[in-house]
Amino acid sequence: MNELAILYRRVSTDHQDNSMELQEKLNADYCRRLGLPILDQAYEDPDTSGSIWFNDRTGGNALLVRLQFGDIKHLITAKQDRLGRDTLDTIATIRKIWNLGITPHFPAEGGAFPRTPQNELLFEIKASVAQYERNLIRDRTRAVLRHKFNQGQLTGNVPYGFDCLYTFPDGRTQLSPRALAALELPGKPVSKQLLDNPAEQQVIRQIQAWRDAGWKLEQIAAELNRRALPTKLGCRWQAGNVASVLTSRHTAKILAANA
């Protein structure tokens, strides 16, 4: 064979076993076995969820544009779900590829996948399963985050009105007004508990009082800046910062406790 092949790879996070490096090696080895010359530019989407539509990804969009040139005959990507985990999007994507006369190959799932009635049916079934698996992961993640929120544990950034107490296996603790990266910690914490920040919570109650009195977000931000009260990250207030605080579920918890 001397038909030109193009490579594509994607991972949702850099912690996945099916890493970018593994995909690259798998795809390249596959092409060498088949004697397929590879386009010197590979296309990729690191740290990109499969729920993001193919055309909305940086690498995916660039790949579709490149396929329009007409010289590519084979698209190599490790598995079908590298194209995505949204049923409608992945079906639309594979049909674009087939309609251009290009054969997709999934090296980790058997190889070439030409357009046939059987393959179309199989692809659609697997696309539905991939979205089902994605939905299960999403629901499990939401349940875990909901439990942590109910327990007063950190689930992302430290919200305005709280500080985070990191506790370590040896009993040491570290209090921080913001979420800390792993490199900033002396070890892996066993818990990340949110503690009340009374001064910030008083500001929250004042913000809500101003809002109840009909103040615009811009007015509130200006008054906070006039009083030299910083945001959580030590910046000047903007209308968007005020809106974020007002709509936070952590703010709702604070205000409910004082109702």
C-alpha positions as CSV (number, residue, x, y, z in Angstrom):
1,M,0.0,0.0,0.0
2,N,1.1,3.6,-0.6
3,E,-2.1,5.4,0.2
4,L,-1.4,8.3,2.7
5,A,-2.6,7.8,6.3
6,I,-3.3,10.5,8.9
7,L,-3.1,9.9,12.7
8,Y,-5.4,11.2,15.4
9,R,-5.3,10.8,19.2
10,R,-7.2,12.1,22.2
11,V,-7.3,11.7,26.0
12,S,-9.7,13.3,28.5
13,T,-6.9,13.7,31.1
14,D,-3.2,13.1,31.5
15,H,-3.9,10.4,34.0
16,Q,-5.6,8.0,31.6
17,D,-3.9,4.6,31.0
18,N,-4.7,5.0,27.3
19,S,-2.2,7.9,27.2
20,M,-1.2,10.1,24.2
21,E,2.2,8.3,24.0
22,L,0.6,4.8,24.0
23,Q,-1.9,5.9,21.3
24,E,0.9,7.4,19.2
25,K,3.0,4.2,19.3
26,L,0.0,2.0,18.6
27,N,-1.1,4.0,15.6
28,A,2.4,4.3,14.2
29,D,3.2,0.6,14.6
30,Y,-0.1,-0.3,12.9
31,C,0.8,1.8,9.9
32,R,4.2,0.3,9.7
33,R,2.8,-3.2,9.7
34,L,0.4,-2.3,6.8
35,G,3.0,-0.3,4.9
36,L,0.9,2.9,5.1
37,P,2.9,6.1,4.7
38,I,2.0,8.5,7.4
39,L,1.4,12.3,7.0
40,D,4.2,14.1,8.8
41,Q,1.6,16.0,10.9
42,A,-0.4,14.2,13.5
43,Y,-3.6,15.6,15.0
44,E,-4.4,15.5,18.7
45,D,-6.7,16.7,21.4
46,P,-5.0,16.3,24.9
47,D,-7.1,16.9,28.0
48,T,-10.3,16.9,25.9
49,S,-13.5,15.3,27.0
50,G,-15.2,12.9,24.5
51,S,-18.4,14.8,25.1
52,I,-17.0,17.8,23.2
53,W,-18.1,17.6,19.6
54,F,-15.4,16.7,17.2
55,N,-15.7,19.8,15.1
56,D,-15.4,22.0,18.3
57,R,-12.0,20.5,19.3
58,T,-8.8,22.2,18.2
59,G,-7.3,19.0,16.8
60,G,-10.6,17.5,15.5
61,N,-11.5,20.7,13.6
62,A,-8.1,20.9,12.0
63,L,-8.2,17.3,11.1
64,L,-11.6,17.6,9.3
65,V,-10.2,20.6,7.4
66,R,-7.1,18.7,6.4
67,L,-9.2,15.7,5.1
68,Q,-10.8,18.0,2.6
69,F,-7.6,18.2,0.6
70,G,-8.4,14.8,-0.9
71,D,-5.0,13.1,-0.6
72,I,-5.7,11.2,2.7
73,K,-7.2,7.7,2.3
74,H,-6.8,6.3,5.8
75,L,-7.6,7.8,9.2
76,I,-5.9,6.0,12.1
77,T,-7.1,6.4,15.7
78,A,-6.6,3.8,18.5
79,K,-10.3,3.2,19.3
80,Q,-13.7,4.3,18.1
81,D,-14.3,6.3,21.3
82,R,-11.2,8.5,20.6
83,L,-13.6,10.2,18.0
84,G,-15.9,11.0,20.9
85,R,-18.5,9.7,23.4
86,D,-21.5,11.6,22.1
87,T,-23.7,9.3,20.0
88,L,-25.0,11.9,17.5
89,D,-21.6,13.6,17.1
90,T,-19.6,10.5,16.5
91,I,-22.1,9.1,14.0
92,A,-22.0,12.4,12.1
93,T,-18.2,12.4,12.2
94,I,-17.7,8.9,10.9
95,R,-20.2,9.6,8.1
96,K,-18.1,12.7,7.1
97,I,-15.0,10.5,7.0
98,W,-16.7,7.8,5.0
99,N,-18.3,10.3,2.6
100,L,-14.8,11.6,1.8
101,G,-13.8,8.1,0.7
102,I,-11.5,7.7,3.7
103,T,-11.3,4.4,5.6
104,P,-11.1,4.7,9.4
105,H,-8.9,2.3,11.3
106,F,-9.1,1.4,15.0
107,P,-5.9,-0.5,15.7
108,A,-7.0,-1.5,19.3
109,E,-10.3,-2.8,18.0
110,G,-9.3,-4.9,14.9
111,G,-8.1,-2.4,12.4
112,A,-9.8,-1.2,9.2
113,F,-13.5,-0.2,9.5
114,P,-14.8,0.4,5.9
115,R,-18.3,1.5,5.3
116,T,-20.7,-1.4,5.1
117,P,-24.2,-1.9,6.5
118,Q,-22.9,-4.1,9.2
119,N,-20.2,-1.7,10.2
120,E,-22.6,1.2,10.3
121,L,-24.8,-0.7,12.6
122,L,-21.9,-1.8,14.8
123,F,-20.5,1.7,15.0
124,E,-23.9,3.1,16.0
125,I,-24.3,0.5,18.8
126,K,-20.8,1.2,20.1
127,A,-21.4,4.9,20.0
128,S,-24.5,4.5,22.1
129,V,-22.7,2.4,24.6
130,A,-19.8,4.9,24.8
131,Q,-22.3,7.7,25.6
132,Y,-24.0,5.5,28.1
133,E,-20.6,4.9,29.9
134,R,-19.9,8.6,29.8
135,N,-23.3,9.3,31.4
136,L,-22.6,6.8,34.1
137,I,-19.2,8.4,34.9
138,R,-20.9,11.8,34.9
139,D,-23.6,10.7,37.4
140,R,-21.1,9.0,39.7
141,T,-18.9,12.1,39.7
142,R,-21.9,14.3,40.5
143,A,-22.9,12.0,43.3
144,V,-19.4,12.1,44.8
145,L,-19.2,15.9,44.6
146,R,-22.7,16.3,46.1
147,H,-21.7,14.1,49.0
148,K,-18.5,16.1,49.6
149,F,-20.4,19.4,49.4
150,N,-22.9,18.1,52.0
151,Q,-20.0,17.1,54.2
152,G,-18.3,20.5,53.9
153,Q,-15.4,19.2,51.9
154,L,-13.4,20.9,49.2
155,T,-14.7,20.1,45.7
156,G,-12.7,22.5,43.5
157,N,-11.7,26.1,44.3
158,V,-12.0,27.3,47.9
159,P,-15.3,29.4,47.8
160,Y,-15.5,32.9,49.1
161,G,-16.5,32.7,52.7
162,F,-14.3,29.7,53.6
163,D,-10.8,28.5,54.0
164,C,-9.5,25.0,53.5
165,L,-7.9,22.9,56.2
166,Y,-5.7,20.2,54.8
167,T,-5.0,17.3,57.1
168,F,-2.2,14.8,56.5
169,P,-1.6,11.2,57.6
170,D,0.9,12.2,60.3
171,G,-1.6,14.6,61.8
172,R,-0.1,17.8,60.5
173,T,-2.5,20.4,59.1
174,Q,-2.3,23.4,56.8
175,L,-4.9,26.1,56.5
176,S,-5.2,27.9,53.2
177,P,-7.5,30.6,51.7
178,R,-7.2,28.9,48.3
179,A,-6.9,25.4,46.8
180,L,-3.3,24.2,46.8
181,A,-1.6,22.2,44.1
182,A,0.1,18.9,45.0
183,L,3.5,20.5,44.7
184,E,2.6,23.1,47.3
185,L,1.7,20.4,49.9
186,P,4.0,18.4,52.1
187,G,2.2,15.2,51.1
188,K,-1.1,13.7,50.1
189,P,-3.9,15.0,52.4
190,V,-6.3,12.6,54.0
191,S,-9.0,15.4,54.1
192,K,-9.7,18.8,52.7
193,Q,-12.3,20.4,55.0
194,L,-13.8,23.8,54.5
195,L,-13.8,26.1,57.5
196,D,-15.8,29.3,58.0
197,N,-14.0,32.5,57.2
198,P,-16.1,34.9,59.4
199,A,-14.8,38.1,57.8
200,E,-15.6,37.0,54.3
201,Q,-19.0,35.6,55.4
202,Q,-19.8,39.0,56.8
203,V,-19.0,40.5,53.4
204,I,-21.3,38.0,51.8
205,R,-24.2,39.0,54.0
206,Q,-23.5,42.7,53.2
207,I,-23.4,41.9,49.4
208,Q,-26.8,40.2,49.7
209,A,-28.2,43.1,51.7
210,W,-27.1,45.6,49.0
211,R,-28.5,43.3,46.3
212,D,-31.8,43.1,48.2
213,A,-31.8,46.9,48.3
214,G,-31.7,47.0,44.5
215,W,-28.0,47.7,44.0
216,K,-26.6,46.7,40.6
217,L,-23.7,44.3,40.5
218,E,-21.4,47.1,39.3
219,Q,-22.3,49.3,42.2
220,I,-21.6,46.5,44.7
221,A,-18.2,45.8,43.1
222,A,-17.3,49.5,43.2
223,E,-18.3,49.7,46.9
224,L,-16.2,46.7,47.8
225,N,-13.2,48.1,46.0
226,R,-13.7,51.5,47.7
227,R,-13.6,49.7,51.0
228,A,-10.4,47.9,49.9
229,L,-12.0,44.4,50.4
230,P,-10.2,42.0,48.0
231,T,-11.7,39.0,46.2
232,K,-10.7,35.5,47.2
233,L,-7.6,35.7,45.0
234,G,-6.7,39.2,46.2
235,C,-7.9,41.0,43.1
236,R,-10.3,43.9,42.6
237,W,-14.0,43.1,42.4
238,Q,-15.8,43.1,39.0
239,A,-19.5,42.6,38.4
240,G,-18.8,39.0,37.4
241,N,-17.1,38.2,40.8
242,V,-20.1,39.6,42.6
243,A,-22.5,37.5,40.5
244,S,-20.4,34.4,41.2
245,V,-20.5,34.9,44.9
246,L,-24.3,35.6,44.9
247,T,-25.1,32.5,42.9
248,S,-22.7,30.1,44.7
249,R,-24.4,27.2,46.5
250,H,-21.9,27.8,49.3
251,T,-23.3,31.4,49.7
252,A,-26.8,29.9,49.8
253,K,-25.7,27.7,52.6
254,I,-24.2,30.6,54.6
255,L,-27.3,32.8,54.1
256,A,-29.6,29.9,55.0
257,A,-27.7,29.4,58.3
258,N,-28.3,33.0,59.2
259,A,-31.9,33.2,58.1
